[in-house]
Amino acid sequence: MIADATPPSDRVVADLHTHTTASDGTFAIEEVPVAAREAGLDWVAVTDHDRIHPDLDAPVVVRDGVRVVRGIELRVDAGFGRLDLLGYAVEHTDALDAETDRLQADRRERGARIVRRVEDRLGVALDVEARRGIGRPHIARAIDESPAPYDYAAAFDELIGNDGPCYLSRDVTDLDRGIELLRDACPIVGLAHPFRYDDVDAALDVARRLDAIERFYPYGRPVDADRIDRVARAADLLVTGGSDAHERTLGTAGLPASALAPVRERLPTPIEEQG
């Protein structure tokens, strides 16, 4: 059975993979609960790239009636390729904070160098700051808004994509180190979007070492849901899911209530924030 996202008969109640302006998303953190309610969600996880959101004060908080899980998406080098790990209900540890600080410094330097390459190539000035959390989507948006004849998609396709003339790779964490860091900080560590990787078999082997695997997501290669289910059963993994939202829509994929229940059991009790 091939499935691209959550089956339409099961209403999505939890989007456990979203991004904010703390990395390369477009939602400010205060907008996330509003958008979640509008999408009919009860739970949402903020999983910014290589960064714990600085304005979430606990692993799980209740904001405006929505349970917001503090998470992280950590890119790691697995030898055969780079993978994305998702950590849920993340706590600050000295080791993880030191690693994310190192990664953010590399992101700033790499972002500034890519911007200079684009500006030199196109003869334009881009309105983008090389700050913590910067990623290529920020640069692609700036190119789209500049006088250069490239929209967002063309900026990736022709300039800053992995094979583009302005691309630069960034430093990432070693796989074993990344797993260790997240296991020490999170009750659930999972593999994001397993069918997006070039070597799906190797990625699934990595998932077997974790707590969870992302089953529901809306893009990339078609998702072999039956195969993910078999891996999850054999390795006793939770299944997760989310939209991987970088733009302003939540809930395009995620967990129905039946799949959320075992995930909730592993998460700490939500803390009601005081307004």
C-alpha positions in Angstrom: 0.0 0.0 0.0 1.4 3.4 -1.0 0.3 6.4 1.0 1.4 10.0 0.8 -0.1 11.3 4.1 -2.7 10.5 6.7 -5.6 8.5 5.4 -8.5 10.9 4.8 -10.9 8.9 7.0 -8.7 9.7 10.1 -8.8 13.3 11.2 -5.4 14.7 12.0 -5.2 15.8 15.6 -1.4 16.2 16.0 1.1 17.8 13.7 4.4 16.7 15.2 6.9 18.3 12.7 6.7 22.1 12.2 9.1 25.0 11.9 9.1 28.6 13.1 11.1 31.8 12.6 13.6 30.4 15.1 14.9 28.4 12.1 13.5 28.6 8.5 9.8 28.6 9.1 7.5 31.6 8.7 5.4 31.2 11.8 6.3 33.2 14.9 5.9 31.0 17.9 2.9 32.9 19.2 1.1 32.2 15.8 1.5 28.5 16.1 -1.4 27.7 18.5 -3.7 30.0 16.5 -2.8 28.2 13.3 -3.1 24.8 15.0 -6.6 25.6 16.3 -7.7 26.8 12.8 -6.4 23.4 11.5 -8.4 21.5 14.1 -5.3 20.3 15.9 -5.0 19.4 19.6 -1.2 18.9 19.5 1.7 20.5 17.6 5.4 19.9 17.9 7.9 22.8 17.2 10.9 21.0 15.7 13.2 23.8 14.5 16.5 22.9 12.7 19.4 22.3 15.1 17.8 24.5 17.7 15.5 24.4 20.7 13.0 27.2 20.5 14.1 29.8 23.0 10.5 30.9 23.8 9.2 27.5 24.9 9.8 27.2 28.6 9.0 23.5 29.1 9.0 20.2 27.2 5.2 20.4 26.7 3.1 23.5 27.3 -0.5 24.4 26.8 -1.0 27.6 24.9 -4.5 28.8 24.0 -5.8 25.3 24.5 -3.2 23.6 22.2 -0.5 21.3 23.6 2.8 22.5 22.2 5.7 20.0 22.3 9.2 21.5 22.4 11.2 19.5 19.9 14.2 19.7 17.6 15.2 18.4 14.2 18.8 17.5 14.2 20.6 16.7 10.9 23.3 14.0 11.2 25.9 12.4 9.1 25.2 8.7 8.8 28.1 7.9 6.5 25.9 6.8 3.6 24.1 10.2 3.7 22.6 12.8 5.9 19.5 12.1 7.9 17.1 14.1 10.0 16.4 13.0 13.6 13.4 14.4 15.5 13.6 14.8 19.3 10.4 15.3 21.2 9.8 17.0 24.6 13.5 18.1 24.6 15.2 19.2 27.7 18.3 21.4 27.7 21.5 19.6 28.5 24.9 21.1 28.6 26.1 18.8 25.8 23.1 19.4 23.5 23.2 23.1 24.1 27.0 23.2 23.2 26.3 21.2 20.0 23.4 23.4 18.9 25.6 26.5 19.6 28.3 25.1 17.4 25.9 24.2 14.6 24.3 27.7 14.7 27.6 29.4 14.4 28.3 27.2 11.4 24.9 28.1 10.0 25.6 31.8 10.3 29.0 31.6 8.6 27.7 29.3 5.8 24.6 31.5 5.3 26.7 34.6 5.0 29.0 32.9 2.4 26.1 31.7 0.3 24.6 35.2 0.3 27.9 36.6 -0.8 28.1 34.1 -3.6 24.5 34.9 -4.8 25.1 38.6 -4.6 28.3 38.4 -6.5 26.8 36.2 -9.2 23.6 38.2 -9.7 24.8 41.7 -8.9 22.0 42.3 -6.3 21.9 43.0 -2.6 19.8 40.5 -0.7 17.8 41.6 2.3 18.6 38.7 4.6 20.6 38.5 7.9 23.0 35.7 8.6 21.6 35.0 12.1 20.9 32.0 14.3 18.6 29.6 12.6 19.4 30.8 9.0 18.8 28.3 6.3 18.5 28.2 2.6 14.8 28.9 2.6 15.6 32.4 4.1 18.0 33.0 1.2 15.6 31.7 -1.4 12.9 34.0 -0.1 15.3 36.9 -0.3 16.2 36.0 -3.9 12.5 35.8 -4.8 12.0 39.3 -3.3 15.0 40.8 -5.0 15.2 42.2 -8.6 16.9 39.0 -9.7 14.8 36.9 -12.2 14.3 33.9 -9.9 11.4 32.9 -7.8 11.7 30.8 -4.7 11.7 27.5 -6.5 14.1 28.6 -9.2 16.5 30.0 -6.5 16.9 26.4 -5.3 16.8 24.8 -8.7 19.4 27.1 -10.3 21.4 28.7 -7.6 21.4 27.3 -4.0 20.2 23.7 -4.4 22.7 20.9 -3.6 24.2 21.0 -7.1 23.8 24.7 -7.6 26.7 27.1 -8.2 26.1 29.0 -5.0 25.7 26.0 -2.7 27.9 25.3 0.2 27.5 22.3 2.6 27.3 22.9 6.3 28.7 21.0 9.2 26.4 18.4 10.8 26.6 16.1 13.8 27.8 12.5 13.5 25.0 10.0 13.7 26.1 8.2 16.8 26.8 11.5 18.6 23.4 12.9 17.5 21.6 9.8 18.8 23.4 10.0 22.1 22.7 13.8 22.5 19.0 13.4 21.8 18.6 10.3 23.9 20.0 12.2 26.9 17.6 15.1 26.3 14.4 13.6 24.9 11.9 10.8 25.8 11.3 10.1 22.1 13.8 10.2 19.3 12.7 9.4 15.8 13.7 9.4 12.2 12.1 12.0 10.0 10.6 11.3 6.5 12.3 7.9 5.8 11.4 7.7 2.1 13.1 11.1 1.3 16.6 9.6 1.5 18.5 8.2 -1.3 19.2 4.9 0.6 15.9 4.1 2.1 17.1 0.6 3.4 20.0 2.2 5.3 17.8 4.9 6.7 15.3 2.3 7.9 18.1 0.4 9.6 19.0 3.6 11.5 15.3 4.0 12.5 15.5 0.5 14.2 17.9 2.0 16.7 15.5 4.8 17.7 12.2 5.1 19.5 10.0 6.3 16.6 9.7 6.6 12.8 7.8 9.3 10.9 4.9 7.5 9.0 2.7 10.4 7.9 4.2 13.2 5.9 3.0 14.9 2.7 5.8 15.2 0.2 8.8 13.5 -1.4 8.7 10.0 -2.8 5.5 8.1 -2.2 5.5 6.6 1.3 5.3 2.8 1.6 3.1 2.9 4.8 3.0 -0.9 5.0 6.7 -1.1 5.0 7.0 1.5 7.7 4.4 -0.3 9.8 6.4 -3.6 9.5 9.6 -1.9 10.6 7.8 -0.2 13.5 6.3 -3.5 14.7 9.5 -5.4 14.4 11.6 -2.8 16.2 8.8 -1.7 18.6 8.8 1.9 17.3 6.2 4.6 17.8 4.9 6.1 14.6 4.8 9.9 14.3 3.9 12.3 11.6 3.6 15.9 10.6 3.5 18.5 7.8 7.1 19.6 8.1 5.5 23.0 7.8 7.8 25.9 6.8 5.1 28.0 5.3 1.8 29.1 7.0 -0.3 25.9 6.9 -0.4 23.2 9.6 -2.0 19.8 9.6 -1.5 18.8 6.0 -0.2 15.6 7.5 0.0 14.2 11.1 -1.3 11.8 13.5 -4.9 10.7 14.0 -6.0 10.2 17.6 -5.4 6.4 17.5 -1.8 6.9 16.6 -1.3 9.8 18.9 -2.3 7.8 22.0 0.9 5.8 22.5 3.0 8.9 21.7 1.2 10.8 24.4 2.1 8.1 27.0 5.8 8.8 26.5 5.5 12.6 26.8 5.6 14.5 30.0 2.4 16.1 31.4 1.7 19.4 29.6 2.2 22.5 31.7 -0.4 25.2 31.5 1.3 28.5 30.8 0.1 31.5 32.7 -1.1 34.4 30.6 
